[in-house]
Amino acid sequence: MTFIDIVLLAASNLWRRKMRTILTVLGVIIGTACIVIMVALGLGNLEQFNQSIMQSTDLTRIEISPMGSGENAKLTDAKLNQIRAIPGVKNASGLMSIPSYIVMGKYKADTYIYAVDPQTMDFKFMEGNVFSDSPNVELIVGANARQYFQDPNASGGMMGGVMMAGGYAVAVADDGEYQEPAGPDVDWVGMNVKYYPGSGYLIENPDPSTPDQPAPKEYRGKITGILKQSDSQESYNIYMSIPAANMLIRENRKLMDQAGIKEGQYSQGYVNAVDVDAVEDILKAVKEMGFQAYSPTEWITQMQEEQARQQSQLIAIGLISLLVSAIGIANTMLASILERAREIGVMKVIGLSIRKINLMFLVEAAMIGLIGGLIGLGVSYIFGAAANFGGSEISFLGMYFQNGVQLSIPWWLSLGAIAIAVGVGIVSGIYPAWKATKMSPLEAIRSSS
């Protein structure tokens, strides 16, 4: 008897017991579909997570800030030079936060200006360009920071279908939903402004009881660019160059001293690594210098560990389903042996080897696993196609999906699921096959008569 004959005989035996075979295969279908869907859920969640990270996070950037109040804890140009010397550092820059008052025609903004080195920032412009590296007052305005410019003489309410809030326009969609304020309707790039370092309230409302209060100088400047609208902090900030900030500090020394702002001293800093692999060593070196340091890779690592834990739980759920189906296969095969005792005895009497009898039962078990695995995989694809319709964010089985539940079924998962299903069938059939080979031919024929 050839292997092909054994396969055909095994298929014939399964076909003769159609209902029992269908019920057993159904268990394998459920187990296979369950493990594929569970793993695909985890992979889909991981893909969404990775996509959101790549879209919103610069993984090579490290944020640093002083820790403590001593001289050694201050972030200065000298400390930045030490940081730039750390292996793997591409560039580093401090950040100054300067209270500022900006007048643009009838619109005024009382806010903070952040002085930075644009080489360390990942600026993405809606229009315009970066400021020059000069002491001139040139500003980059984040798309969401435009709302800070208000007309103090305007009132709130609706004007011509546009809502006025605090003197600036707030776009209202046709369905009445709120949209992010876009600020005054002006040509922003190239717009000339008057700039004053210090609090706008004190400039507009000087305290007569403090005549010695230093008054800020007035500077003429312009807006060179508008950053794209996003959820990042950059979209809500206004920036100028560090040389311009140092010039303001020197020319308004007394005022800046009162605010605790000094030339060459920074409240925060940014470090860019040459690649992601260098981030961990740079973080360690910066912390050893006495600074606080943070990189998105730290929480990304934590999130990836959480993803791995969730994936393990999902796989465990699927394996439990396969275990149940394995018990069903073993039960079916054992019942089949009892029913086919006479058949087994006759095969032994006519000289069929124990190895081939053993192989026949293993092939039957493997076929149950293969059929159930293929159908279960098909069910998984159908379920995945139905689930991958997008939609709003959702939490499912402890996982967060940004764009609705998504299933990702790569080729290796499909092949692996079928291999596991066949393997479960074979393992489940080992004991029944061994049981069949141990039956005495005469006793098997006598017990069936």
DOBAMAR-651020 format. One line per field, with one value per residue (C-alpha): residue number from 0; residue in three letters; y, z negated, x. Coordinates in steps of 0.02 Angstrom, whole numbers, always signed. Example, Ala and Ser with C-alpha at 12.3 -4.5 7.8 and 13.67 -1.06 7.14 Angstrom:
<sites>
resi: 0,1
resn: Ala,Ser
yy: -225,-53
zz: -390,-357
xx: +615,+684
</sites>
This chain:
<sites>
resi: 0,1,2,3,4,5,6,7,8,9,10,11,12,13,14,15,16,17,18,19,20,21,22,23,24,25,26,27,28,29,30,31,32,33,34,35,36,37,38,39,40,41,42,43,44,45,46,47,48,49,50,51,52,53,54,55,56,57,58,59,60,61,62,63,64,65,66,67,68,69,70,71,72,73,74,75,76,77,78,79,80,81,82,83,84,85,86,87,88,89,90,91,92,93,94,95,96,97,98,99,100,101,102,103,104,105,106,107,108,109,110,111,112,113,114,115,116,117,118,119,120,121,122,123,124,125,126,127,128,129,130,131,132,133,134,135,136,137,138,139,140,141,142,143,144,145,146,147,148,149,150,151,152,153,154,155,156,157,158,159,160,161,162,163,164,165,166,167,168,169,170,171,172,173,174,175,176,177,178,179,180,181,182,183,184,185,186,187,188,189,190,191,192,193,194,195,196,197,198,199,200,201,202,203,204,205,206,207,208,209,210,211,212,213,214,215,216,217,218,219,220,221,222,223,224,225,226,227,228,229,230,231,232,233,234,235,236,237,238,239,240,241,242,243,244,245,246,247,248,249,250,251,252,253,254,255,256,257,258,259,260,261,262,263,264,265,266,267,268,269,270,271,272,273,274,275,276,277,278,279,280,281,282,283,284,285,286,287,288,289,290,291,292,293,294,295,296,297,298,299,300,301,302,303,304,305,306,307,308,309,310,311,312,313,314,315,316,317,318,319,320,321,322,323,324,325,326,327,328,329,330,331,332,333,334,335,336,337,338,339,340,341,342,343,344,345,346,347,348,349,350,351,352,353,354,355,356,357,358,359,360,361,362,363,364,365,366,367,368,369,370,371,372,373,374,375,376,377,378,379,380,381,382,383,384,385,386,387,388,389,390,391,392,393,394,395,396,397,398,399,400,401,402,403,404,405,406,407,408,409,410,411,412,413,414,415,416,417,418,419,420,421,422,423,424,425,426,427,428,429,430,431,432,433,434,435,436,437,438,439,440,441,442,443,444,445,446,447,448
resn: Met,Thr,Phe,Ile,Asp,Ile,Val,Leu,Leu,Ala,Ala,Ser,Asn,Leu,Trp,Arg,Arg,Lys,Met,Arg,Thr,Ile,Leu,Thr,Val,Leu,Gly,Val,Ile,Ile,Gly,Thr,Ala,Cys,Ile,Val,Ile,Met,Val,Ala,Leu,Gly,Leu,Gly,Asn,Leu,Glu,Gln,Phe,Asn,Gln,Ser,Ile,Met,Gln,Ser,Thr,Asp,Leu,Thr,Arg,Ile,Glu,Ile,Ser,Pro,Met,Gly,Ser,Gly,Glu,Asn,Ala,Lys,Leu,Thr,Asp,Ala,Lys,Leu,Asn,Gln,Ile,Arg,Ala,Ile,Pro,Gly,Val,Lys,Asn,Ala,Ser,Gly,Leu,Met,Ser,Ile,Pro,Ser,Tyr,Ile,Val,Met,Gly,Lys,Tyr,Lys,Ala,Asp,Thr,Tyr,Ile,Tyr,Ala,Val,Asp,Pro,Gln,Thr,Met,Asp,Phe,Lys,Phe,Met,Glu,Gly,Asn,Val,Phe,Ser,Asp,Ser,Pro,Asn,Val,Glu,Leu,Ile,Val,Gly,Ala,Asn,Ala,Arg,Gln,Tyr,Phe,Gln,Asp,Pro,Asn,Ala,Ser,Gly,Gly,Met,Met,Gly,Gly,Val,Met,Met,Ala,Gly,Gly,Tyr,Ala,Val,Ala,Val,Ala,Asp,Asp,Gly,Glu,Tyr,Gln,Glu,Pro,Ala,Gly,Pro,Asp,Val,Asp,Trp,Val,Gly,Met,Asn,Val,Lys,Tyr,Tyr,Pro,Gly,Ser,Gly,Tyr,Leu,Ile,Glu,Asn,Pro,Asp,Pro,Ser,Thr,Pro,Asp,Gln,Pro,Ala,Pro,Lys,Glu,Tyr,Arg,Gly,Lys,Ile,Thr,Gly,Ile,Leu,Lys,Gln,Ser,Asp,Ser,Gln,Glu,Ser,Tyr,Asn,Ile,Tyr,Met,Ser,Ile,Pro,Ala,Ala,Asn,Met,Leu,Ile,Arg,Glu,Asn,Arg,Lys,Leu,Met,Asp,Gln,Ala,Gly,Ile,Lys,Glu,Gly,Gln,Tyr,Ser,Gln,Gly,Tyr,Val,Asn,Ala,Val,Asp,Val,Asp,Ala,Val,Glu,Asp,Ile,Leu,Lys,Ala,Val,Lys,Glu,Met,Gly,Phe,Gln,Ala,Tyr,Ser,Pro,Thr,Glu,Trp,Ile,Thr,Gln,Met,Gln,Glu,Glu,Gln,Ala,Arg,Gln,Gln,Ser,Gln,Leu,Ile,Ala,Ile,Gly,Leu,Ile,Ser,Leu,Leu,Val,Ser,Ala,Ile,Gly,Ile,Ala,Asn,Thr,Met,Leu,Ala,Ser,Ile,Leu,Glu,Arg,Ala,Arg,Glu,Ile,Gly,Val,Met,Lys,Val,Ile,Gly,Leu,Ser,Ile,Arg,Lys,Ile,Asn,Leu,Met,Phe,Leu,Val,Glu,Ala,Ala,Met,Ile,Gly,Leu,Ile,Gly,Gly,Leu,Ile,Gly,Leu,Gly,Val,Ser,Tyr,Ile,Phe,Gly,Ala,Ala,Ala,Asn,Phe,Gly,Gly,Ser,Glu,Ile,Ser,Phe,Leu,Gly,Met,Tyr,Phe,Gln,Asn,Gly,Val,Gln,Leu,Ser,Ile,Pro,Trp,Trp,Leu,Ser,Leu,Gly,Ala,Ile,Ala,Ile,Ala,Val,Gly,Val,Gly,Ile,Val,Ser,Gly,Ile,Tyr,Pro,Ala,Trp,Lys,Ala,Thr,Lys,Met,Ser,Pro,Leu,Glu,Ala,Ile,Arg,Ser,Ser,Ser
yy: +0,+164,+330,+390,+237,+276,+456,+400,+270,+401,+521,+381,+340,+523,+535,+381,+471,+640,+712,+667,+732,+895,+924,+888,+999,+1136,+1137,+1159,+1297,+1392,+1366,+1418,+1570,+1620,+1617,+1706,+1842,+1867,+1884,+1992,+2108,+2131,+2160,+2285,+2379,+2380,+2446,+2589,+2628,+2630,+2739,+2866,+2871,+2899,+3037,+3133,+3099,+3133,+2982,+3056,+3212,+3227,+3364,+3423,+3542,+3602,+3508,+3610,+3791,+3784,+3855,+3681,+3641,+3786,+3752,+3871,+3886,+3802,+3653,+3642,+3632,+3485,+3401,+3429,+3335,+3178,+3039,+3021,+3200,+3283,+3455,+3538,+3703,+3793,+3870,+4039,+4086,+4274,+4362,+4468,+4593,+4598,+4728,+4689,+4830,+4826,+4652,+4622,+4467,+4455,+4290,+4208,+4200,+4050,+4080,+3927,+3868,+3816,+3678,+3578,+3602,+3502,+3652,+3613,+3771,+3807,+3960,+4066,+4011,+4011,+4171,+4225,+4197,+4382,+4496,+4564,+4528,+4398,+4281,+4110,+4089,+3918,+3893,+3877,+4023,+4144,+4144,+4240,+4397,+4484,+4649,+4718,+4833,+4692,+4605,+4424,+4352,+4307,+4421,+4367,+4182,+4194,+4182,+4316,+4261,+4386,+4489,+4352,+4245,+4067,+3963,+3877,+3731,+3711,+3586,+3712,+3617,+3712,+3724,+3780,+3971,+4032,+4207,+4369,+4358,+4442,+4401,+4337,+4309,+4472,+4561,+4700,+4700,+4804,+4699,+4734,+4617,+4602,+4587,+4670,+4708,+4808,+4897,+4948,+4980,+5048,+5057,+5240,+5183,+5109,+5248,+5162,+5009,+4987,+5010,+4892,+4956,+4950,+4847,+4834,+4659,+4547,+4374,+4260,+4100,+4007,+3828,+3693,+3656,+3501,+3433,+3463,+3599,+3689,+3735,+3834,+3928,+4082,+4076,+4195,+4169,+4155,+4302,+4412,+4354,+4391,+4566,+4597,+4537,+4650,+4804,+4772,+4708,+4771,+4713,+4541,+4524,+4551,+4409,+4297,+4289,+4297,+4295,+4124,+4036,+3925,+3858,+3705,+3625,+3507,+3376,+3284,+3115,+3053,+2901,+2811,+2689,+2832,+2902,+2788,+2827,+3014,+3009,+2925,+3049,+3201,+3136,+3107,+3292,+3332,+3374,+3301,+3217,+3143,+3054,+2984,+2818,+2794,+2788,+2704,+2561,+2550,+2548,+2412,+2306,+2331,+2282,+2123,+2082,+2106,+2000,+1859,+1865,+1859,+1712,+1621,+1643,+1569,+1423,+1379,+1364,+1253,+1146,+1117,+1068,+950,+861,+845,+767,+643,+595,+570,+461,+354,+328,+283,+150,+66,+65,+2,-133,-270,-169,-146,-331,-380,-260,-341,-517,-483,-420,-229,-164,-79,+73,+96,+71,+201,+315,+295,+361,+502,+552,+555,+668,+779,+794,+851,+982,+1036,+1053,+1146,+1257,+1308,+1346,+1435,+1543,+1586,+1635,+1745,+1837,+1864,+1930,+2040,+2114,+2154,+2232,+2337,+2470,+2611,+2715,+2813,+2772,+2626,+2523,+2335,+2192,+2317,+2388,+2562,+2577,+2751,+2723,+2585,+2399,+2342,+2164,+2130,+1953,+1935,+1784,+1707,+1709,+1619,+1484,+1470,+1449,+1307,+1225,+1237,+1164,+1017,+995,+993,+860,+751,+768,+729,+573,+501,+413,+344,+281,+198,+123,+49,-31,-115,-205,-393,-445,-594,-499,-353,-470,-568,-409,-340,-499
zz: +0,+56,-35,+92,+53,-132,-102,+3,-127,-265,-165,-134,-320,-363,-230,-297,-464,-392,-539,-667,-551,-522,-708,-741,-597,-665,-825,-725,-622,-780,-856,-700,-668,-849,-853,-684,-733,-904,-831,-687,-812,-903,-741,-679,-843,-832,-653,-703,-850,-741,-610,-739,-813,-645,-602,-765,-848,-807,-887,-879,-981,-1165,-1276,-1419,-1563,-1716,-1879,-2036,-2064,-2081,-1953,-1893,-1861,-1740,-1555,-1475,-1312,-1397,-1449,-1275,-1203,-1319,-1261,-1079,-1114,-1168,-1038,-932,-954,-789,-861,-1020,-1060,-1209,-1218,-1297,-1350,-1343,-1392,-1242,-1179,-991,-899,-721,-662,-768,-831,-987,-1067,-1248,-1252,-1261,-1123,-1115,-1053,-969,-843,-695,-648,-800,-762,-638,-572,-439,-356,-294,-208,-219,-283,-432,-507,-473,-598,-641,-788,-692,-765,-646,-701,-653,-708,-737,-648,-812,-890,-768,-885,-1014,-906,-959,-927,-1102,-1033,-955,-1045,-1044,-955,-776,-632,-458,-501,-584,-772,-855,-1015,-1106,-949,-830,-706,-747,-596,-613,-499,-408,-540,-678,-750,-825,-724,-781,-778,-632,-700,-602,-416,-358,-248,-385,-295,-280,-401,-497,-686,-837,-967,-1154,-1277,-1434,-1490,-1377,-1524,-1612,-1450,-1419,-1603,-1688,-1877,-1932,-2104,-2027,-1919,-1919,-1832,-1674,-1512,-1368,-1207,-1050,-903,-724,-658,-536,-521,-406,-412,-475,-536,-481,-593,-701,-876,-918,-1037,-896,-817,-974,-993,-918,-885,-857,-836,-984,-922,-920,-1096,-1161,-1085,-1174,-1338,-1324,-1279,-1413,-1548,-1701,-1638,-1593,-1760,-1848,-1743,-1782,-1599,-1561,-1402,-1363,-1491,-1440,-1523,-1410,-1273,-1125,-1073,-908,-892,-730,-739,-857,-915,-990,-1093,-1244,-1270,-1249,-1376,-1501,-1472,-1488,-1649,-1719,-1688,-1810,-1688,-1666,-1497,-1405,-1240,-1158,-1143,-1331,-1328,-1158,-1236,-1376,-1250,-1148,-1306,-1339,-1159,-1181,-1341,-1256,-1108,-1227,-1306,-1137,-1080,-1242,-1206,-1033,-1096,-1223,-1079,-984,-1139,-1147,-963,-994,-1128,-1003,-872,-997,-1054,-875,-833,-989,-951,-773,-835,-939,-792,-670,-781,-657,-512,-606,-647,-465,-407,-529,-478,-292,-334,-333,-434,-601,-531,-393,-510,-624,-474,-416,-581,-586,-409,-459,-607,-498,-367,-500,-554,-375,-324,-485,-468,-289,-325,-487,-392,-265,-406,-477,-311,-297,-475,-441,-283,-380,-525,-424,-378,-475,-588,-746,-886,-995,-1142,-1118,-1226,-1321,-1162,-1091,-904,-834,-672,-721,-742,-615,-578,-496,-429,-352,-249,-388,-505,-374,-346,-531,-573,-448,-510,-690,-644,-553,-696,-823,-720,-710,-895,-939,-831,-903,-1051,-954,-818,-948,-1027,-860,-829,-1000,-968,-950,-776,-840,-988,-875,-753,-895,-988,-832,-786
xx: +0,+75,+63,-66,-172,-160,-215,-363,-413,-401,-510,-636,-643,-676,-811,-902,-922,-969,-1064,-930,-794,-889,-910,-726,-671,-784,-682,-522,-603,-649,-478,-383,-493,-478,-288,-272,-396,-316,-141,-205,-289,-125,-29,-158,-148,+43,+38,-77,+36,+193,+108,+52,+227,+311,+188,+196,+362,+543,+625,+800,+756,+796,+723,+832,+800,+896,+874,+903,+951,+1141,+1261,+1310,+1127,+1102,+1091,+1216,+1312,+1462,+1355,+1280,+1456,+1491,+1332,+1379,+1541,+1447,+1467,+1311,+1249,+1204,+1166,+1104,+1022,+950,+777,+738,+562,+536,+374,+326,+199,+170,+67,+10,-99,-256,-216,-112,-37,+22,+115,+287,+416,+532,+709,+784,+912,+803,+927,+870,+685,+583,+487,+355,+290,+116,+188,+344,+513,+630,+700,+879,+1019,+1031,+987,+837,+665,+594,+456,+390,+210,+130,-36,-130,-32,-117,-266,-164,-178,-338,-424,-455,-591,-693,-835,-888,-1039,-1084,-1037,-1090,-1089,-918,-904,-799,-712,-603,-578,-521,-617,-663,-713,-881,-918,-1085,-1141,-1105,-958,-812,-651,-480,-463,-357,-328,-353,-386,-224,-76,+36,+200,+295,+178,+266,+247,+297,+383,+408,+496,+392,+212,+85,-28,+108,+152,-28,-65,+92,+84,+104,+161,+320,+392,+562,+491,+598,+503,+541,+613,+509,+572,+512,+503,+413,+336,+437,+334,+180,+199,+78,-69,-43,-67,+116,+172,+264,+96,+49,+215,+296,+484,+630,+817,+936,+1044,+888,+843,+1018,+1007,+841,+914,+1066,+965,+833,+950,+857,+688,+755,+846,+680,+608,+758,+810,+996,+1097,+1171,+1061,+916,+760,+757,+858,+846,+972,+961,+1048,+1123,+1007,+888,+1023,+1124,+980,+999,+1185,+1154,+1013,+1128,+1269,+1155,+1079,+1253,+1286,+1146,+1006,+835,+821,+674,+656,+499,+593,+571,+381,+383,+483,+355,+213,+300,+319,+134,+96,+200,+105,-62,-4,+44,-128,-214,-107,-149,-335,-312,-206,-341,-464,-343,-318,-505,-506,-359,-459,-602,-487,-416,-592,-649,-499,-519,-703,-656,-535,-668,-789,-657,-581,-629,-557,-394,-387,-415,-276,-156,-207,-179,-5,-21,+126,+103,+193,+64,-83,-6,+21,-160,-229,-103,-152,-336,-296,-186,-323,-445,-319,-282,-465,-509,-355,-393,-576,-529,-404,-539,-656,-518,-497,-684,-690,-539,-616,-775,-679,-556,-682,-597,-705,-679,-560,-610,-549,-565,-497,-389,-312,-334,-369,-346,-443,-562,-524,-396,-337,-170,-147,+28,+76,+180,+30,-76,+54,+89,-95,-114,+46,-15,-184,-103,+20,-121,-208,-53,-13,-194,-187,-26,-105,-256,-137,-27,-183,-235,-66,-69,-233,-220,-285,-386,-458,-503,-596,-679,-736,-818,-912
</sites>
